[in-house]
Amino acid sequence: MKEGLSLQQMAMEIERQHQLKEDYLVNTDSLKLEPYNSQVYLHMYDEKGSEPVEPMEINQVAHRQLGSRLKIPASYYDRMLTEHPALLADNVNAWFQKEPATRMLRTMGGTVRAFLSNRYRRIDNIEIAKIVLPLIGQMEGARFESCQITDSRMYLKVVNTRLEAEVVPGDIVQAGVIISNSEVGEGSVSIQPLVYRLVCSNGMIVNDAQTRKTHLGRINSADENFLLFSEETLAADDHAFVLKIQDTVKAAVEEARFSCVVDMMQRAKQAPINTKDVPGIVRLASREFNITEDESNGVLQHLIEGQDLTLYGLSNAVTRHSQDIESYDRATKLESIGYNILSMPARQWNKINQMAA
């Protein structure tokens, strides 16, 4: 599992970011993108033509959402941003005026971090933390193994040291849970079981058992100067979801569910790789599960070093390589892909083996 922040660092970062956040509900005809040197900044104007806030930078997530909303192809948007910011500003401003719409801007520290629908339901990291952290603290044997906040998501990865099993003698795995949330429209609140392998600190996310809460709700309205003041807590109609989070976190580390995944691992240990072309197997599996060529090379290296030429060994090579990935978001995705490989139907695994023969 990729190393992240400590729990104390995570709590401090959640609070720090919370103090810097401001949300605005604006019509796009009051927005204007303007280039300055090699950057572009977003200006916001009120009815009097004044700017209630300083010009704002735009991060990568918000740039991608802005381009998607205006139906500007990503490759063209990125080229304009890099090579001709003034042209990008002309394009964006023209569409702001031609097709005005009310949008929610989520900002932090003077940077636009999300460009969203006015129906976007704000469920912030601090709200999730207030629900989850006390619950985990009451769990005997629970340990926060890895935490992180990226531009797109928050991750809390917890291991229950009291619930463990051996896949084979000496290969011990423990039950756990991953809680994640996106404040910027990059995904739902998600709670999923995970399995933690002690021998190499691998984490594998169990994808077929999860709870989600989408960030879609009633149409938001704006206060004076466009500012949307933060809501004190989750709304009353989210009370059922709060209870669902609590129940799901507890259920994620239930022995019965954990045992099913361990059984799957033990069966995968008995599913050998066709050794006539091990690199070919890795390439085929990588294409099947959207692993990049560079990542595939790393997976192959870990597979050979692990000396376990089975389906189990391949899935572990993927999750082990996740620790080498710079992006925490992508590393977590590879932990999920590792489970997809482990749990693939026998016919799919046999087809991959036969194609490499």
C-alpha positions as a Markdown table, in Angstrom:
| # | Residue | x | y | z |
|---|---|---|---|---|
| 1 | Met | 0.0 | 0.0 | 0.0 |
| 2 | Lys | 1.4 | 3.4 | -1.0 |
| 3 | Glu | 2.6 | 5.4 | 2.0 |
| 4 | Gly | 0.7 | 8.6 | 2.7 |
| 5 | Leu | 0.0 | 10.9 | 5.6 |
| 6 | Ser | -0.2 | 9.8 | 9.3 |
| 7 | Leu | -3.6 | 10.1 | 10.9 |
| 8 | Gln | -2.4 | 13.2 | 12.8 |
| 9 | Gln | -1.1 | 14.8 | 9.6 |
| 10 | Met | -4.3 | 13.9 | 7.9 |
| 11 | Ala | -6.5 | 15.5 | 10.5 |
| 12 | Met | -4.4 | 18.7 | 10.5 |
| 13 | Glu | -4.6 | 18.9 | 6.7 |
| 14 | Ile | -8.4 | 18.4 | 6.6 |
| 15 | Glu | -8.8 | 21.2 | 9.1 |
| 16 | Arg | -6.3 | 23.5 | 7.3 |
| 17 | Gln | -8.1 | 23.0 | 4.0 |
| 18 | His | -11.5 | 23.5 | 5.5 |
| 19 | Gln | -10.5 | 27.0 | 6.7 |
| 20 | Leu | -9.4 | 27.9 | 3.2 |
| 21 | Lys | -12.5 | 26.8 | 1.3 |
| 22 | Glu | -15.0 | 29.1 | -0.3 |
| 23 | Asp | -17.8 | 28.2 | -2.7 |
| 24 | Tyr | -19.5 | 30.5 | -5.2 |
| 25 | Leu | -22.7 | 30.2 | -7.2 |
| 26 | Val | -22.3 | 32.3 | -10.4 |
| 27 | Asn | -23.7 | 32.7 | -13.8 |
| 28 | Thr | -21.0 | 32.1 | -16.4 |
| 29 | Asp | -21.8 | 35.5 | -18.1 |
| 30 | Ser | -20.2 | 37.1 | -15.0 |
| 31 | Leu | -17.0 | 35.1 | -15.4 |
| 32 | Lys | -14.0 | 36.0 | -17.6 |
| 33 | Leu | -10.9 | 34.1 | -18.3 |
| 34 | Glu | -7.8 | 36.3 | -18.8 |
| 35 | Pro | -4.2 | 35.3 | -19.7 |
| 36 | Tyr | -1.3 | 36.6 | -17.8 |
| 37 | Asn | 2.2 | 35.6 | -18.8 |
| 38 | Ser | 1.9 | 31.9 | -19.4 |
| 39 | Gln | -1.1 | 31.4 | -17.0 |
| 40 | Val | -4.8 | 32.1 | -17.2 |
| 41 | Tyr | -6.8 | 33.5 | -14.3 |
| 42 | Leu | -10.6 | 33.4 | -13.7 |
| 43 | His | -12.2 | 36.8 | -13.0 |
| 44 | Met | -15.6 | 37.1 | -11.3 |
| 45 | Tyr | -17.8 | 40.2 | -11.7 |
| 46 | Asp | -20.9 | 41.4 | -9.9 |
| 47 | Glu | -23.8 | 43.4 | -11.3 |
| 48 | Lys | -21.8 | 46.7 | -10.8 |
| 49 | Gly | -18.8 | 45.4 | -12.7 |
| 50 | Ser | -16.7 | 45.1 | -9.6 |
| 51 | Glu | -14.7 | 42.0 | -8.6 |
| 52 | Pro | -15.8 | 40.6 | -5.2 |
| 53 | Val | -12.8 | 38.4 | -5.1 |
| 54 | Glu | -9.2 | 38.5 | -6.4 |
| 55 | Pro | -8.5 | 36.8 | -9.8 |
| 56 | Met | -8.2 | 33.1 | -9.2 |
| 57 | Glu | -5.8 | 30.4 | -10.5 |
| 58 | Ile | -7.4 | 27.2 | -11.9 |
| 59 | Asn | -6.1 | 23.8 | -11.0 |
| 60 | Gln | -6.0 | 20.8 | -13.4 |
| 61 | Val | -9.2 | 19.2 | -12.1 |
| 62 | Ala | -11.2 | 22.4 | -12.7 |
| 63 | His | -9.5 | 23.0 | -16.1 |
| 64 | Arg | -10.7 | 19.5 | -17.2 |
| 65 | Gln | -14.2 | 20.2 | -15.9 |
| 66 | Leu | -14.4 | 23.6 | -17.6 |
| 67 | Gly | -13.3 | 22.1 | -20.9 |
| 68 | Ser | -15.8 | 19.3 | -20.6 |
| 69 | Arg | -18.7 | 21.6 | -19.8 |
| 70 | Leu | -17.9 | 23.8 | -22.8 |
| 71 | Lys | -17.4 | 20.7 | -25.0 |
| 72 | Ile | -13.9 | 21.7 | -25.9 |
| 73 | Pro | -11.9 | 18.5 | -26.6 |
| 74 | Ala | -9.3 | 17.8 | -23.9 |
| 75 | Ser | -6.3 | 17.6 | -26.2 |
| 76 | Tyr | -7.2 | 20.9 | -27.9 |
| 77 | Tyr | -7.9 | 22.6 | -24.5 |
| 78 | Asp | -4.5 | 21.4 | -23.1 |
| 79 | Arg | -2.7 | 22.6 | -26.3 |
| 80 | Met | -4.2 | 26.1 | -26.0 |
| 81 | Leu | -3.5 | 26.2 | -22.3 |
| 82 | Thr | 0.2 | 25.3 | -22.9 |
| 83 | Glu | 0.9 | 27.0 | -26.2 |
| 84 | His | -1.7 | 29.9 | -26.6 |
| 85 | Pro | -3.4 | 30.9 | -23.3 |
| 86 | Ala | -4.9 | 34.0 | -25.0 |
| 87 | Leu | -6.7 | 31.7 | -27.6 |
| 88 | Leu | -8.0 | 29.5 | -24.8 |
| 89 | Ala | -9.4 | 32.6 | -23.0 |
| 90 | Asp | -11.1 | 33.8 | -26.2 |
| 91 | Asn | -12.7 | 30.4 | -26.7 |
| 92 | Val | -13.9 | 30.0 | -23.1 |
| 93 | Asn | -15.2 | 33.6 | -22.8 |
| 94 | Ala | -17.1 | 33.3 | -26.0 |
| 95 | Trp | -18.9 | 30.2 | -24.8 |
| 96 | Phe | -19.5 | 31.7 | -21.3 |
| 97 | Gln | -21.5 | 34.5 | -23.1 |
| 98 | Lys | -23.2 | 32.4 | -25.8 |
| 99 | Glu | -24.5 | 29.7 | -23.4 |
| 100 | Pro | -24.8 | 31.3 | -20.0 |
| 101 | Ala | -25.5 | 28.9 | -17.1 |
| 102 | Thr | -25.4 | 28.9 | -13.3 |
| 103 | Arg | -22.4 | 27.0 | -12.0 |
| 104 | Met | -20.8 | 26.2 | -8.7 |
| 105 | Leu | -17.2 | 27.2 | -8.2 |
| 106 | Arg | -15.4 | 25.4 | -5.4 |
| 107 | Thr | -12.2 | 27.3 | -4.4 |
| 108 | Met | -9.5 | 26.9 | -1.9 |
| 109 | Gly | -6.9 | 29.5 | -1.1 |
| 110 | Gly | -7.6 | 31.6 | -4.1 |
| 111 | Thr | -7.6 | 28.7 | -6.6 |
| 112 | Val | -10.6 | 27.3 | -8.5 |
| 113 | Arg | -10.5 | 23.6 | -7.8 |
| 114 | Ala | -13.9 | 22.6 | -9.3 |
| 115 | Phe | -16.4 | 23.8 | -11.9 |
| 116 | Leu | -19.6 | 22.1 | -11.1 |
| 117 | Ser | -23.4 | 21.9 | -11.5 |
| 118 | Asn | -25.6 | 24.1 | -9.3 |
| 119 | Arg | -27.1 | 20.9 | -8.1 |
| 120 | Tyr | -23.9 | 19.6 | -6.7 |
| 121 | Arg | -24.3 | 18.4 | -3.2 |
| 122 | Arg | -21.4 | 19.4 | -1.0 |
| 123 | Ile | -20.3 | 16.5 | 1.2 |
| 124 | Asp | -16.9 | 17.7 | 2.5 |
| 125 | Asn | -14.0 | 15.7 | 3.9 |
| 126 | Ile | -14.4 | 17.2 | 7.3 |
| 127 | Glu | -18.0 | 15.9 | 7.5 |
| 128 | Ile | -16.9 | 12.4 | 6.6 |
| 129 | Ala | -14.0 | 12.5 | 9.0 |
| 130 | Lys | -16.3 | 13.5 | 11.9 |
| 131 | Ile | -18.4 | 10.4 | 11.2 |
| 132 | Val | -15.6 | 7.9 | 10.5 |
| 133 | Leu | -12.7 | 8.8 | 12.8 |
| 134 | Pro | -14.6 | 8.3 | 16.1 |
| 135 | Leu | -16.0 | 5.0 | 14.8 |
| 136 | Ile | -12.6 | 3.7 | 13.8 |
| 137 | Gly | -11.2 | 4.8 | 17.2 |
| 138 | Gln | -13.7 | 2.6 | 18.9 |
| 139 | Met | -12.7 | -0.5 | 16.8 |
| 140 | Glu | -10.3 | -2.7 | 18.8 |
| 141 | Gly | -7.2 | -3.5 | 16.7 |
| 142 | Ala | -8.0 | -0.9 | 14.1 |
| 143 | Arg | -5.0 | 0.9 | 12.6 |
| 144 | Phe | -4.8 | 3.7 | 10.0 |
| 145 | Glu | -2.4 | 2.3 | 7.5 |
| 146 | Ser | -2.4 | 5.0 | 4.9 |
| 147 | Cys | -4.2 | 8.4 | 4.5 |
| 148 | Gln | -4.0 | 11.1 | 1.8 |
| 149 | Ile | -5.7 | 14.1 | 0.3 |
| 150 | Thr | -5.1 | 14.7 | -3.4 |
| 151 | Asp | -6.6 | 17.4 | -5.7 |
| 152 | Ser | -9.4 | 15.0 | -6.5 |
| 153 | Arg | -10.0 | 12.7 | -3.5 |
| 154 | Met | -9.5 | 12.0 | 0.2 |
| 155 | Tyr | -8.5 | 8.5 | 1.2 |
| 156 | Leu | -8.6 | 6.8 | 4.6 |
| 157 | Lys | -7.3 | 3.2 | 4.6 |
| 158 | Val | -7.8 | 1.3 | 7.8 |
| 159 | Val | -6.6 | -2.2 | 8.7 |
| 160 | Asn | -8.1 | -4.4 | 11.4 |
| 161 | Thr | -5.2 | -6.3 | 13.0 |
| 162 | Arg | -7.6 | -8.6 | 14.9 |
| 163 | Leu | -9.0 | -10.2 | 11.7 |
| 164 | Glu | -6.3 | -12.1 | 9.8 |
| 165 | Ala | -5.8 | -15.3 | 7.9 |
| 166 | Glu | -3.1 | -17.2 | 6.0 |
| 167 | Val | -3.4 | -17.6 | 2.3 |
| 168 | Val | -0.5 | -20.1 | 2.5 |
| 169 | Pro | 1.8 | -20.7 | 5.5 |
| 170 | Gly | 3.6 | -17.5 | 6.2 |
| 171 | Asp | 1.6 | -15.3 | 3.9 |
| 172 | Ile | -0.7 | -13.5 | 6.3 |
| 173 | Val | -3.5 | -11.1 | 5.2 |
| 174 | Gln | -5.6 | -8.8 | 7.3 |
| 175 | Ala | -9.1 | -7.3 | 6.8 |
| 176 | Gly | -9.5 | -3.6 | 6.3 |
| 177 | Val | -11.6 | -0.8 | 4.8 |
| 178 | Ile | -11.0 | 2.2 | 2.5 |
| 179 | Ile | -13.2 | 5.3 | 2.9 |
| 180 | Ser | -12.9 | 7.9 | 0.1 |
| 181 | Asn | -14.6 | 11.1 | -0.9 |
| 182 | Ser | -14.3 | 13.7 | -3.6 |
| 183 | Glu | -15.2 | 17.3 | -2.9 |
| 184 | Val | -14.7 | 18.3 | -6.5 |
| 185 | Gly | -17.0 | 16.1 | -8.5 |
| 186 | Glu | -14.5 | 13.3 | -9.2 |
| 187 | Gly | -16.6 | 10.6 | -7.6 |
| 188 | Ser | -19.0 | 9.6 | -4.8 |
| 189 | Val | -18.4 | 9.0 | -1.2 |
| 190 | Ser | -17.3 | 5.4 | -1.2 |
| 191 | Ile | -16.7 | 2.7 | 1.4 |
| 192 | Gln | -15.0 | -0.5 | 0.3 |
| 193 | Pro | -13.4 | -3.5 | 2.0 |
| 194 | Leu | -9.7 | -4.0 | 1.5 |
| 195 | Val | -7.3 | -6.8 | 2.2 |
| 196 | Tyr | -3.8 | -6.0 | 3.5 |
| 197 | Arg | -0.9 | -8.4 | 2.9 |
| 198 | Leu | 1.7 | -8.2 | 5.6 |
| 199 | Val | 4.6 | -9.8 | 3.6 |
| 200 | Cys | 5.0 | -6.8 | 1.3 |
| 201 | Ser | 2.6 | -4.2 | 2.7 |
| 202 | Asn | 0.2 | -4.7 | -0.3 |
| 203 | Gly | -3.3 | -3.4 | -0.2 |
| 204 | Met | -6.1 | -4.8 | -2.4 |
| 205 | Ile | -9.4 | -3.0 | -2.7 |
| 206 | Val | -12.5 | -5.3 | -2.9 |
| 207 | Asn | -14.6 | -3.7 | -5.7 |
| 208 | Asp | -17.8 | -5.7 | -5.6 |
| 209 | Ala | -18.9 | -4.7 | -2.1 |
| 210 | Gln | -19.3 | -1.0 | -1.6 |
| 211 | Thr | -21.5 | 1.8 | -0.5 |
| 212 | Arg | -21.8 | 5.1 | -2.4 |
| 213 | Lys | -23.4 | 8.5 | -1.9 |
| 214 | Thr | -23.6 | 10.7 | -4.9 |
| 215 | His | -23.0 | 14.5 | -4.7 |
| 216 | Leu | -26.3 | 15.4 | -6.4 |
| 217 | Gly | -29.1 | 17.2 | -4.7 |
| 218 | Arg | -31.5 | 20.1 | -4.8 |
| 219 | Ile | -30.6 | 23.3 | -6.8 |
| 220 | Asn | -28.4 | 25.5 | -4.7 |
| 221 | Ser | -29.1 | 29.2 | -4.2 |
| 222 | Ala | -26.6 | 32.0 | -3.8 |
| 223 | Asp | -26.1 | 34.5 | -1.0 |
| 224 | Glu | -24.8 | 38.0 | -1.3 |
| 225 | Asn | -21.7 | 38.4 | -3.4 |
| 226 | Phe | -22.2 | 34.9 | -4.8 |
| 227 | Leu | -20.7 | 33.3 | -1.7 |
| 228 | Leu | -22.2 | 30.0 | -0.6 |
| 229 | Phe | -21.6 | 29.7 | 3.1 |
| 230 | Ser | -20.7 | 26.2 | 4.3 |
| 231 | Glu | -23.5 | 24.1 | 5.8 |
| 232 | Glu | -23.0 | 23.3 | 9.5 |
| 233 | Thr | -23.5 | 19.5 | 9.1 |
| 234 | Leu | -24.9 | 17.0 | 6.8 |
| 235 | Ala | -28.5 | 17.9 | 6.1 |
| 236 | Ala | -31.3 | 16.0 | 8.0 |
| 237 | Asp | -32.2 | 14.0 | 4.9 |
| 238 | Asp | -28.6 | 12.6 | 5.0 |
| 239 | His | -29.1 | 11.1 | 8.4 |
| 240 | Ala | -29.9 | 7.7 | 6.9 |
| 241 | Phe | -26.6 | 7.9 | 4.9 |
| 242 | Val | -24.7 | 8.7 | 8.1 |
| 243 | Leu | -26.0 | 5.5 | 9.7 |
| 244 | Lys | -25.2 | 3.6 | 6.4 |
| 245 | Ile | -21.6 | 4.8 | 6.6 |
| 246 | Gln | -21.3 | 3.6 | 10.2 |
| 247 | Asp | -22.9 | 0.2 | 9.4 |
| 248 | Thr | -20.9 | -0.3 | 6.2 |
| 249 | Val | -17.6 | 0.5 | 7.9 |
| 250 | Lys | -18.4 | -2.1 | 10.5 |
| 251 | Ala | -19.5 | -4.6 | 7.9 |
| 252 | Ala | -16.5 | -4.1 | 5.7 |
| 253 | Val | -14.3 | -5.9 | 8.3 |
| 254 | Glu | -16.8 | -8.8 | 9.0 |
| 255 | Glu | -15.2 | -12.2 | 9.1 |
| 256 | Ala | -17.6 | -13.8 | 6.6 |
| 257 | Arg | -16.8 | -11.3 | 3.9 |
| 258 | Phe | -13.1 | -11.4 | 4.6 |
| 259 | Ser | -13.1 | -15.2 | 4.5 |
| 260 | Cys | -14.7 | -15.1 | 1.0 |
| 261 | Val | -11.8 | -13.0 | -0.3 |
| 262 | Val | -9.2 | -15.2 | 1.4 |
| 263 | Asp | -10.8 | -18.3 | -0.3 |
| 264 | Met | -10.6 | -16.5 | -3.6 |
| 265 | Met | -6.9 | -15.8 | -3.0 |
| 266 | Gln | -6.2 | -19.5 | -2.1 |
| 267 | Arg | -8.0 | -20.6 | -5.4 |
| 268 | Ala | -5.9 | -18.0 | -7.3 |
| 269 | Lys | -2.8 | -19.5 | -5.8 |
| 270 | Gln | -3.7 | -22.8 | -7.6 |
| 271 | Ala | -4.2 | -21.1 | -11.0 |
| 272 | Pro | -0.8 | -21.2 | -12.7 |
| 273 | Ile | 0.6 | -18.8 | -15.3 |
| 274 | Asn | 1.5 | -20.3 | -18.7 |
| 275 | Thr | 5.3 | -20.1 | -18.3 |
| 276 | Lys | 5.9 | -20.3 | -22.0 |
| 277 | Asp | 5.5 | -16.6 | -22.3 |
| 278 | Val | 5.3 | -14.8 | -18.9 |
| 279 | Pro | 5.9 | -11.3 | -20.4 |
| 280 | Gly | 3.1 | -12.0 | -22.9 |
| 281 | Ile | 0.7 | -12.9 | -20.1 |
| 282 | Val | 1.5 | -9.7 | -18.3 |
| 283 | Arg | 1.0 | -7.6 | -21.4 |
| 284 | Leu | -2.4 | -9.3 | -22.2 |
| 285 | Ala | -3.6 | -8.9 | -18.7 |
| 286 | Ser | -2.5 | -5.3 | -18.6 |
| 287 | Arg | -4.4 | -4.5 | -21.8 |
| 288 | Glu | -7.4 | -6.3 | -20.4 |
| 289 | Phe | -7.4 | -4.2 | -17.2 |
| 290 | Asn | -6.2 | -0.8 | -18.4 |
| 291 | Ile | -2.7 | -1.0 | -17.0 |
| 292 | Thr | -0.3 | 1.3 | -19.0 |
| 293 | Glu | 2.8 | 0.0 | -20.7 |
| 294 | Asp | 5.2 | 1.5 | -18.2 |
| 295 | Glu | 3.1 | 0.1 | -15.3 |
| 296 | Ser | 3.1 | -3.3 | -17.1 |
| 297 | Asn | 6.9 | -3.4 | -17.1 |
| 298 | Gly | 6.9 | -2.7 | -13.4 |
| 299 | Val | 4.3 | -5.4 | -12.8 |
| 300 | Leu | 6.4 | -7.9 | -14.7 |
| 301 | Gln | 9.5 | -7.0 | -12.6 |
| 302 | His | 7.6 | -7.6 | -9.3 |
| 303 | Leu | 6.1 | -10.8 | -10.6 |
| 304 | Ile | 9.5 | -12.2 | -11.4 |
| 305 | Glu | 11.0 | -11.0 | -8.1 |
| 306 | Gly | 8.0 | -12.5 | -6.2 |
| 307 | Gln | 8.7 | -15.9 | -7.8 |
| 308 | Asp | 5.0 | -16.7 | -7.7 |
| 309 | Leu | 3.9 | -17.5 | -11.3 |
| 310 | Thr | 0.2 | -17.9 | -10.5 |
| 311 | Leu | -2.9 | -15.7 | -10.8 |
| 312 | Tyr | -2.4 | -14.8 | -7.1 |
| 313 | Gly | 1.2 | -13.8 | -7.9 |
| 314 | Leu | 0.1 | -11.6 | -10.8 |
| 315 | Ser | -2.5 | -9.8 | -8.7 |
| 316 | Asn | 0.0 | -9.2 | -6.0 |
| 317 | Ala | 2.6 | -7.9 | -8.5 |
| 318 | Val | 0.0 | -5.3 | -9.6 |
| 319 | Thr | -0.7 | -4.1 | -6.0 |
| 320 | Arg | 3.0 | -4.2 | -5.2 |
| 321 | His | 3.8 | -2.0 | -8.2 |
| 322 | Ser | 1.2 | 0.5 | -6.9 |
| 323 | Gln | 3.7 | 1.5 | -4.2 |
| 324 | Asp | 6.1 | 2.7 | -7.0 |
| 325 | Ile | 3.5 | 5.0 | -8.6 |
| 326 | Glu | 3.9 | 8.7 | -7.8 |
| 327 | Ser | 0.2 | 9.5 | -8.0 |
| 328 | Tyr | -1.7 | 8.4 | -4.9 |
| 329 | Asp | -4.9 | 8.4 | -7.0 |
| 330 | Arg | -3.4 | 6.0 | -9.6 |
| 331 | Ala | -1.8 | 3.9 | -6.9 |
| 332 | Thr | -5.2 | 3.4 | -5.3 |
| 333 | Lys | -6.6 | 2.5 | -8.7 |
| 334 | Leu | -4.0 | -0.2 | -9.1 |
| 335 | Glu | -5.0 | -1.6 | -5.8 |
| 336 | Ser | -8.5 | -1.9 | -7.2 |
| 337 | Ile | -7.2 | -3.4 | -10.4 |
| 338 | Gly | -5.3 | -6.0 | -8.5 |
| 339 | Tyr | -8.6 | -7.3 | -7.1 |
| 340 | Asn | -10.2 | -7.2 | -10.5 |
| 341 | Ile | -7.4 | -9.5 | -11.8 |
| 342 | Leu | -7.7 | -11.8 | -8.7 |
| 343 | Ser | -11.4 | -12.2 | -9.2 |
| 344 | Met | -11.6 | -12.5 | -13.0 |
| 345 | Pro | -13.7 | -15.5 | -14.2 |
| 346 | Ala | -11.8 | -18.7 | -14.8 |
| 347 | Arg | -12.8 | -18.6 | -18.5 |
| 348 | Gln | -11.2 | -15.1 | -18.8 |
| 349 | Trp | -8.0 | -16.3 | -17.1 |
| 350 | Asn | -7.8 | -19.4 | -19.3 |
| 351 | Lys | -8.3 | -17.3 | -22.4 |
| 352 | Ile | -5.4 | -15.0 | -21.4 |
| 353 | Asn | -3.2 | -18.1 | -20.8 |
| 354 | Gln | -4.1 | -19.7 | -24.1 |
| 355 | Met | -3.5 | -16.5 | -26.1 |
| 356 | Ala | 0.0 | -16.3 | -24.8 |
| 357 | Ala | 0.7 | -20.0 | -25.6 |
